[in-house]
Amino acid sequence: MSGLYLHIPFCASRCIYCGFYSTTNRDLQDRYVEMLCKEMEIRKQYLAESGDNQISTVYLGGGTPSQLSAANLDKLFNTIDRLYGISGLDEVTMECNPDDVTPQYVEILKRLPVNRVSMGAQSFSDKRLKFLRRRHTSQEVEQAVDLLKGIGISNISIDLIFGFPNETIEEWTTDIERAIGLDVKHLSAYSLMYEEGTPLYRMKQQGELKEIDEDTSLQMYNELIDRLTAVGFEHYEISNFAIPGYRSKHNSSYWHAIPYIGIGASAHSYDKKSRQWNISDINKYMETIEKGNIPMERELLDDDTKYDDLVTTALRTIDGIDLLSLDSMHKDYLMDNARQYIDRKLMEVKDNKLRLTRSGLFISDTIMSDLMKI
């Protein structure tokens, strides 16, 4: 079973740290949704090439999918239902901004097949939210969670960010405890990233702020793991934690080489043989789709590239790399290079799975780089 991702690039305003493709021109929404539906039509056989044209998960990401109107959401889900069928889906996730989740909006969600919501809380400090140029307040996060639970959506995930300039350990632990108090099923947490091209990156380059030191960031990550696992969360991926039974099924497909199709400007797809990605330009995307063509680039995957992909995805997870799935050449290469990390207790082998230990998580990028072939 495969996954379907729809990229909704519309935002009411841009956050200073975000490197995802987005636009604040909401006048394009109706036409863009039409083109999403048309792309789904054009590419309805894409997943058949992987041997499985059935989807089990749908994910609306962005951008801000909760900026879409009820009519446009209906149009998207009607198309998905007609092409793939909705009744048998395991998971339908929609990203929402907390301040979009109003009593009126949850009535829209109530009649859609959405059974999981992911919200960017980011922080429970209104000061830090303002710094990020987020539209919502900390109180609106709590209100949104209550409203979603009120219509029967209990599978809620929230995102948090740590490592703000001058943030203290005490402030971070307060955020973690506030998140735990919401009684959500899933939590993702990321260190604040300074991606080139973002306002945050420019602020750092111009000396307007200073990035938090590595030791403090590491201490914050440790605090996150300790506090969440102590209350029953499973640390199943480097940045992701779930109550048992509530892992993100859609995102897990990315980490376990399950095929998926990405629809929309900048969306990525994978069919086991190749990766492809659509152009990151909404106007060119719509113009090309309107003509019946797909504005994309494609990369065919050879065995070494597939191996490298496995290293950089499966090793992110608690499951690790299944050694029995590798041919002898790649298995030998992997184990030869992993030996130094196994000896240092940074990696381990259990039940024919090679995975990072907790200590290894802290230098995962270095380890992965050393295990890759290309």
N, C-alpha and C positions, 0 to 999 in steps of 0.2 A: 504494500500500500504506500502511496506517495503523498507528497504535500503540495499545496497550492498557496503561493504567496502573492498578494496584491499590494503594490506600493502606492500609497496615497500621499503625495508630496506636499499637501497643503497645510500651511501653518498660519495662525493669526499673527504671530510674530516669531522671530528667530531667537533662539537661545545662543548665548555667546560661545558655547563649547561644542555645538553640534556640527559634525562633519557629514551628516547624511544629506542626500539630495532633497531639497525642499524649495518651495516657493510661497510667497505671501499673496500671490495673485489669485484670489478665490473666484474671480470672474470666469476662470477657465474650467471650473469644476464639472459643469454639465457636459461639456464637450469631452473632457478627459475621461469621464466615466463611460461615455459612449465608446471611446476608443479602447478602454479596458475590456469592455464587453466584446468589441470586435476582435481584439487580439486573442481573447479566449477562444473565439470561434475559429480564427485562423489556425491556432495552435492546438486544437483539441486532440490531435493525435500525437502530440510531442512525447508524452509519457509512454505511448505504446512502443516507442523505440527501446525503452528500457525493459520492456516485457510486462509492464503493469500500467494500464491506463486508468486504474481506479485511484481515487484520492481518499485519504483517511483524515487529513487535517487541512484546515484553511486558516490563514493568518493574514489579517489586514494590518499592515504596518506603515510607518511613515517617517517624517511628516506627522500629521495628526488626523487619523481616520475619523475621529469623533467630530471633525469639522464638516463631514459630509451630511447632506440633507437626508431626510427620511426617504424621499423619492429616489435619490441616487443609491442609497443603501439597498432599497428594494430592487432596483434595477440590477445591481451587482449580484445579489443573492438569487434572484430569479434566473439569471444567466448561469450561475454556478449550478443551480438545481437542474436546469435543463440539460446542461452538458455532462455533469458528473453525478448528479443526485445528492441531495443533502441529508436524507433520512439516515443514511448509514455512517455519517461522519463521526469520528471519535472526539474531535476537538475543533472548535471554531473560536479562534481568538481575535479580539479586536483591541487595538491600542486606543486608549482614551486619555485625554487630558483631564485632570481632576475637576477643573472648573467647568468643563463641558457636561459633566455628569450631574444634571439637574433633574428634578422630579419629572419635567417634561421629556427629557432625553431618555430616561430609563423606560418610559412608556414605549418609546420607539424600539429600544433594545429588547424589550419584553416580547415583541412579536417577531423578532429576528431569531435565526438559529444560533446566535452567539451564546456559547456556554462558558466562555473564559474571557476575562478582561485583564489587560496589562496596563498599569498606570505608572507614569513617570512622576513619582512623588519627589525624588531626588534629595530632599532634605525636609526636616521639620522645623528648620529655622527660617522664619520669614525674611531675616536679613540675608541669609545665603541664597534663598530663592530669588530675592530681588537682585542680588549680585549676578545670578545666572540669567536674569531677565525672563524668568518663568512667569506665567500669567496667574498662577494659582497661589493660594496661601496654604499654610499647613492645616488649618482648620477645614479647608475644602477637601483635602485628602480624606480626612476622617468622615466627613459628610458623604463623599462619593462612595466610600466603602459601605457605609450604612445603607445608602440608596440601592446599591447593587445587590446587597444581601436581601434587601426587602423585596426584590423581584425574583429571587431564587438563584442569582448568580453568586455562588459561594467560592467558585474557583477563581480567585483574584490574585494577581501577581503585582507587586510594586517594585519599582527601581529605586535604588539609593545611590548617591555619589559620596565618596569620602576623599579626604586629602585636599580640602579647600585651603587656600592661602591663610595661614595663621590659625587654622582649625586645631582645637585641642582634642586630646583623647577623650576627655570628659564630654565634650560637645558631641563627638561621634558616638559614644556609648549611649547618650541620650537619644540620638536618632534611632539607633538599633532598638532600644527599649520601646520607643514610640511605635516603631514598625511591628514589633512583637505584639504589642497591645492591641493592634488592629485585628489580630486573629485571621491573617490571610494565609493562603495555602502555599504561596511561592514568593520568593524574594530574590532579586538580582542586585548585585552591588558592584560598582566599578570605581576605580580610582580616577579622579578628575584628570582628563587627558587634554593635552595642549596640541590639538591637531592643526597642522599647517593650513593656513587659509581662513581660520576662524578668528573672530574678534578676540577670543581669549588668548590665542597664540600671539597675536599682535601686541596685546597688552603686556605679555611676558617679555617679548622682544624689546619693547620700548621701556622696560624697567618699571612699569606701573604696578607690578605685583611680583611676588617671588614664589616659585613652586615649592611645595612642601618637601622636606628632606626625606630621603629613602627610609631611614630608620623609623621615623614616625609613621610613614605610610605602611610599612611592614607591621608595626605594632597595631595599627588600626585594622589591618586585614586579619591578624591573629585574634583581635578582640571580636571581630565579626564572626569568625568561625566558632570560637569558644561559646559565645552567647547564643548563637542560633542552634548549634548542635545540642546545647544543654537543654533546650526546650523542645527538642524532637525534630528539628529540621535535618534533612539529609543533604550533605554537601556533595552534590552529584556532578558538578562541573565547576571549573575554576571560579566563575563568578555567580553561580546559581545554586540556590538552596530550595528544597521543597519538603513539605510534609509528605511522608511516604504515600505513594499512589498519585501524587500531584506534580510529577516532573512535567516540564513542557514537552509534549509529544511532538509538536511541530519542530521546535528548535533542536530536539534530540535527533531528528532526521538529518540535520546538517552535520552533526557530529558522528553519525554512524553510517554515512555514505548511502543514505536512502534517497532515491531520486525525488526531485521537486521541480516545479515549474514556477517561474517568477514572471508576473504580469505587471507591466507599467514601466514608466521611465526609470532607468537605473536598476531595474530588477534583474536578479541573477537566476539561472536555471542550471540543472545538473541531471544528466540521464545515464550516468555510469561510464559513458564513452567520451563525453565532452562537457565542458562548461560553456555557457554563453551568457552574455549580459547586454541589456538594452542600453541605448544611449541615455546619458544623463542630461537631457535637454527636453523639457516638456513640449515645447512648440515643435521641434523637429520630430519628436516621438509621435505626436498627433498627426502631423503632416504625412509621415511615412506610413503609419497604420491606416490612415484614410485611403491611401492608394493600394492597400492590400499587401503591403510588405512589412517585414519586421526589422526595425532599426537596431541591429545587434551585431556584436562581434562574437566569434566562437573560437574556442581552443580545444583541439583534440588532445586527449590524455593518453600518454604512453605509460608503460608499466612503472617507470621511475617516478613520474609525476603523480600517479595514483598512490604510490607508496608514500611520497612526501605529503600528499593530502591527508593520508591516514595518520601520519605522525602528528600533523598540526591540528587534527580534529579529535581523533579518538583519545589522544593523550590528554586532552582537556577534561576528560570525563573520569569519573570514579571507576568505570568499567575498563578503561585502558585499551590496549591493542590486543586483539585476539591473535595469538601467535599461530594458531592452527589455520588461520585464514591466509597466511603468507606463503609464497613459494619459498623453496629452500634458500635461494640466493638472497632474497630480501630479508628473510628471517635471520640468516647468518650475519648479514651486514648490520641489521638492527641490534642483535645481541652483542656483537663485537664492540659496537660503539656505546652500547648501554652499560657494558660491564663496569666501567669506572664509576657510574652513578649508582649502580646496584651495590657495589662495594662500599660506597660512601653513604648508603642508606637513603639516597635521594630517589631511588626507584626500587620496585620490587616485582617479583613474579609470583602470582597466585592463580592456581587453576588455569594454567596456560595463558594468563593475561599479564602483559607488562604494563605497569602503571606507575604514576608518580606517587611518592609518599607525600605526607603533609609538608615535610621540609623541602621536597622537590618542587612543590607548587610555587615556592617563592622565586625560583630561578627557572621556571618552566620555559621561557623563551630561549634561554641559553641551551637548555637540554634539547629542546626540539630542533634547534638549529644544528646542533652537533649530530643528531640522528638522521638528518635529511641527506639525500643523495645529490640533489641539484642545488 
